[in-house]
Amino acid sequence: MIEAKNVSKVYSVADGDFYALKDVSVSIKDKEYVSILGTSGSGKSTLMHIIGLLDRPTSGEILIDGKKIETFSDNQLSTIRGQKIGFVFQQFNLIQKLTVLENILLPTVYAKHKMQFNAKEYAMELLKRFGIEHRADFYPNKLSGGQQQRVAIARALIMKPTIVLADEPTGNLDSKTGEEILQLLETLNKELGVTICIVTHDKTVAHRTKRQIFVKDGEIVKKY
Amino acid sequence: MKYLSFHLRTALKNFGRNKVRTFLTSLGILIGVLSVVILIALGVGLRNYIEGQFASLGTNLIFVLPGQVLSEGGGFQDPGIGGITFDERDVKSLQRTPQVEYVVPLINKPVTVEANGISKSGSVFGGTADMFVIFNLEAQRGELFTASDVGKRSKSVVIGSTLAVDLFGDVDSAVGQKVVVANQRFSVIGVLKEKGGGGFGGPSYDSGVFLPYTTAFTGISPDKNFAAIYLGAVKDADIDQLVTDAETILLKRYKKDDFSVVKQTEILNAITSIFGIINTVLLAIGSISLVVGGIGIMNIMYANVTERTKEVGIRRAIGATKRDILMQFLAESILLSLFGGVGGLLLAVLIVLVVQQFFPLAINSTSVVAALGISTAIGVFFGVFPARRAANLAPIEAIRYE
């Protein structure tokens, strides 16, 4: 479970302080399928970055599985990010010089403890489930957008994280491929019980999830 | 181990994508290491060569030379012009010291040697029959002159092999022929085995004319003086005692500053210390190119970090710590530098193997270790600043970077 309590993010600008997030509290429970909805500039990306431990809030606190992370060092944050959080980005963000399999296994290289399961077998299992196991040794630029996003999802899942944060996962895909990716995320939530949070500006995408958190001008205006 | 090989593989993959850039960056270090290794090889080779020349003289040798040869610090100093010369009286008195096995006075002059209408330049070595013992010279044809030739002032000479070939075509036909030196005719009674090189800064034995000093006194060196006297100590004798005795004897005639009695080991030490200084200077010059190469690496690594900001962001997002990123870029700069180091070393070995045909260069284990150690150190030193920049990128900024 991930919780944000009274989180604010303030940037200093020329004419005073700008609140990207203003006293936001939100919690995402295990196995939830949820979306953060908002227009561009609403603060939804900032919220995602803070929940995803890529950024620190100006005030307020973040709890992951009951642990407060505000006192954690940069090193500890990196480790928790690697173990507890999986990211899926709009631009896929695969590393071009690594093969599909190497990309998926990259988080395991940075994991400082010994893996509890055979990561390579698990990666192949995911690729098979996503129907792209024959692409394991390909480089990302040889893959279609939909295939690349599947690889990115597999990479997000490889550490068996607490939550997968997907930032506009369909933003760079045509509607058909986007639909396939959404279905894939839905299946992962339903069948594997993976907690998934989609960040999007697209209401139709958001409404596919079971719960929506609507962000506007740095505040949560509606929770369903 | 797995972690290390991961970083090395990542670095190699990057090089694969930027072959030209990798090559050019390594080239700077390659040239630096090449010049350092070659310069060391030159210094070591020269020293080995000169030490070898001295070693062939035997270890029981003491030199009596005019002027102050060695400075107090152990280096050489200029003996000065117009120093004293030694004569037969000195030789006779030195022969009376108990530890001495032989005393060899030496006349050494550049001369022109003529035979069959050909004239060649060479040098005269006038001494006693023991001269051949201390210089380690042996006859390959004919024979050497003896103590009785010295007594008789006989007009017999032994010539070096190069001179024999130059004057008579080959060593076999030289024996029994006549040579003319300083308008005097001498019979060639023997030809020496080839020795190569010369004494310390001196002329080559291979183009030498060796004759009894008594004979040299009759025309070649009419002033009857010696430039140096060599003393051979009785085996296992106390060499230091011989030095003291020789000094005591000579002090009766000369002032303390006018002559030196030097052990061979002292001269060797002086040579070693001089070449130590030469080597250090050469090394310092070579190091300049290494520093330039290092700056090249630093430059490229900074460009690398900027180019791969997004990649750093992605890696940080999926769990890489600052240290992971630091290690990744550091591995790259070290490997870049090591490529240059190994390349420079291999090239230096090739060059040394070729040059060795003409000049005694030598690569020792020190220069190998130094080449690899220095290039690693350069990789670390010049890589750590760009790597730290990469490690300190804020993940959120980096991942947004386009």
Interface residues (C-beta under 8 A of the other chain):
Chain A: H49 G52 L54 D55 D74 N75 S78 T79 R81 G82 Q83 F87 F89 N93 L94 I95 K97 L98 L106 P107 V109 Y110 A111 R155 M159
Chain B: K2 Y3 F6 K13 N14 R17 K310 E311 I314 R315 R316 A317 I318 G319 A320 T321 K322 R323 D324 P395 I396 I399
